[in-house]
Amino acid sequence: MEELIQQLIKQGYLKTPEIIDAFYKVKRRDFLPAHLMGEESINAPLPLGHGQTISQPLTVAFMLELLEPKQNNKILDVGSGSGWQTALLAELVGEQGKIFAVERIPALKKFGEENIKKYHFANIQFLEGDGSKGLPQFAPFDRIVVAAASNDIPQALVDQLKVGGRLVIPVGKNRQDLVLIKKINKQEVIETRYPGFAFVPLITES
């Protein structure tokens, strides 16, 4: 995995020292199902079951660099899955920060919670539910990151973002754009799209 991290640095996907440190500290192998042990350094999505994956390291690096998580941030993590990105975020926001990790699939929520226990983070709260609706009871958030593809940008997530905050979400059906939303004020956002990604679909309530 160290070789892969160095490769991501050389290719320009990992840039921020704090994010690089988090990649070294929070081991992807600790978030894989038992039958995939030894495959943590493969730069590709890996199956978690339930039609879900643990994201490709390159993609996680790219998303975190766009998100720019800071110490003490309150972050909504939608589609927490294996818990790997959740743990990276928990490391990045520090003890005074807070991560709200939402997972739609009960078995995956439990899997992610068990994986996180290896790191003794006290700044993560796991919740089961439809992450596309956000968590209005805990809003507003400094950052929101979505790890599954939505057909459009959920207005609920934009509404729950603080002014000055950032939302990163994959949008599209077969291939997705990674979309960065910067909230300028309550009415205005700046949207930047980065094409060429593939995510599992975001599971929402009908």
C-alpha positions in Angstrom: 0.0 0.0 0.0 2.9 2.4 0.7 4.0 1.9 -2.9 0.5 2.8 -4.1 0.4 5.9 -1.9 3.7 7.0 -3.4 2.3 6.4 -6.9 -0.7 8.5 -6.1 1.5 11.3 -4.8 3.7 11.2 -8.0 0.6 11.2 -10.2 -0.8 14.3 -8.4 -3.8 12.7 -6.8 -2.5 13.0 -3.3 -1.2 16.5 -2.5 -2.2 17.7 0.9 0.2 16.6 3.7 -2.6 15.9 6.2 -4.4 13.7 3.7 -1.2 11.8 2.8 -0.6 11.2 6.5 -4.2 9.9 6.9 -3.6 7.4 4.1 -0.6 6.1 5.8 -2.2 5.9 9.3 -5.6 4.4 8.3 -4.9 1.1 6.5 -7.3 0.1 3.7 -6.7 -3.6 4.6 -8.5 -3.1 7.9 -11.7 -2.4 6.0 -11.7 -5.3 3.6 -13.8 -8.5 4.0 -11.6 -11.5 5.1 -11.5 -13.1 1.6 -9.9 -9.9 0.1 -7.1 -9.7 2.6 -3.9 -9.0 0.7 -5.6 -7.1 -2.0 -5.6 -3.7 -0.3 -2.9 -2.3 -2.6 -5.0 -3.0 -5.8 -5.9 0.5 -7.2 -9.5 -0.6 -8.1 -12.9 -0.8 -6.3 -13.2 -4.1 -4.4 -16.6 -5.9 -3.7 -18.1 -5.7 -0.2 -21.2 -7.7 -1.0 -24.8 -6.3 -1.2 -23.9 -4.8 -4.6 -21.5 -2.3 -2.9 -17.7 -1.7 -3.1 -14.9 -0.2 -1.2 -13.8 2.6 -3.4 -10.6 2.8 -5.5 -7.8 4.5 -3.6 -7.3 7.0 -6.5 -10.9 8.0 -6.3 -10.9 8.4 -2.5 -7.7 10.5 -2.8 -9.3 12.7 -5.5 -12.5 13.1 -3.5 -10.7 14.0 -0.3 -8.6 16.6 -2.1 -11.7 18.2 -3.5 -13.5 18.1 -0.2 -10.6 19.8 1.7 -11.6 18.5 5.2 -10.2 20.6 8.1 -9.5 20.1 11.8 -12.7 20.5 13.8 -15.0 20.1 10.8 -18.5 18.5 11.1 -18.8 16.2 8.1 -21.7 14.2 6.7 -20.4 10.9 5.1 -23.1 9.4 2.9 -22.7 5.8 1.9 -20.1 4.9 4.6 -19.9 1.3 3.5 -16.7 -0.4 4.8 -15.8 2.6 6.9 -12.4 3.3 5.3 -13.2 6.8 4.0 -15.1 7.5 7.3 -12.0 6.7 9.2 -9.8 8.8 6.9 -12.2 11.7 7.6 -12.2 11.1 11.4 -8.4 11.2 11.3 -8.5 14.5 9.3 -11.0 16.4 11.5 -9.3 15.5 14.8 -10.8 14.9 18.2 -12.8 18.1 18.1 -14.3 17.3 14.8 -17.4 15.0 14.1 -18.2 12.6 11.4 -21.8 11.5 10.8 -21.7 8.3 8.7 -24.9 7.3 7.0 -25.3 3.8 5.5 -28.5 2.5 3.9 -27.7 -1.2 4.1 -27.9 -2.5 7.8 -25.3 -5.3 7.3 -22.8 -2.8 5.8 -23.4 -0.3 8.6 -22.5 -3.0 11.1 -19.5 -4.0 9.0 -18.2 -0.4 8.9 -18.8 0.0 12.6 -16.8 -3.1 13.4 -13.9 -2.1 11.2 -13.8 1.4 12.8 -13.4 -0.2 16.2 -9.8 -1.1 15.2 -8.9 2.6 15.4 -10.7 3.8 18.6 -12.1 6.9 17.0 -14.5 8.7 19.4 -15.7 11.3 16.8 -17.8 9.1 14.5 -21.6 8.5 14.8 -23.1 5.8 12.5 -26.7 6.0 11.4 -28.8 3.9 9.1 -30.9 5.6 6.6 -31.4 7.3 3.2 -28.3 9.6 3.0 -29.7 11.6 0.1 -32.0 13.3 2.6 -29.1 14.3 4.7 -29.4 14.6 8.5 -31.3 17.8 9.1 -31.2 17.2 12.9 -27.4 17.6 12.8 -27.1 20.2 10.0 -25.5 22.4 9.0 -22.3 20.6 7.9 -18.9 22.0 7.0 -18.4 19.3 4.4 -20.6 16.6 2.8 -19.2 13.7 0.8 -21.3 11.1 -1.1 -19.7 7.7 -2.1 -22.4 6.6 -4.5 -23.8 8.0 -7.7 -26.9 10.1 -7.7 -28.9 11.0 -10.8 -28.9 14.6 -9.7 -27.6 16.7 -6.8 -30.0 16.3 -3.8 -31.3 19.7 -2.8 -31.5 18.5 0.8 -27.7 18.1 0.9 -27.1 21.6 -0.6 -29.5 23.0 2.0 -27.7 21.3 4.9 -24.3 22.6 3.8 -22.8 25.6 5.7 -22.1 28.8 3.8 -18.4 28.4 2.8 -18.8 24.6 2.9 -18.1 21.9 0.2 -20.1 19.0 -1.1 -18.5 16.3 -3.3 -20.9 13.9 -5.0 -20.8 11.6 -8.1 -23.6 12.5 -10.5 -24.8 10.5 -13.5 -26.1 7.1 -14.5 -23.5 4.9 -16.3 -20.4 7.0 -16.0 -20.4 9.9 -13.5 -18.9 13.3 -13.1 -17.5 14.0 -9.7 -19.2 17.3 -8.8 -17.7 19.8 -6.3 -20.3 22.3 -4.9 -19.0 25.3 -3.0 -21.7 27.2 -1.1 -21.1 30.9 -1.5 -24.2 32.1 0.3 -27.6 30.7 1.1 -28.8 31.2 -2.5 -25.6 30.8 -4.5 -23.3 27.8 -5.2 -20.4 27.3 -7.6 -20.4 23.9 -9.3 -17.3 22.2 -10.8 -17.4 18.9 -12.6 -14.7 16.3 -13.1 -15.7 13.6 -15.6 -14.8 10.0 -16.0 -15.7 8.1 -12.8 -17.8 5.0 -12.0 -19.7 4.5 -8.8 -22.3 2.2 -7.5 -25.8 3.8 -7.4 -27.0 5.8 -4.4 -29.7 3.8 -2.7 -32.7 6.0 -1.8 -36.1 5.5 -0.4 -38.8 5.5 -3.1 
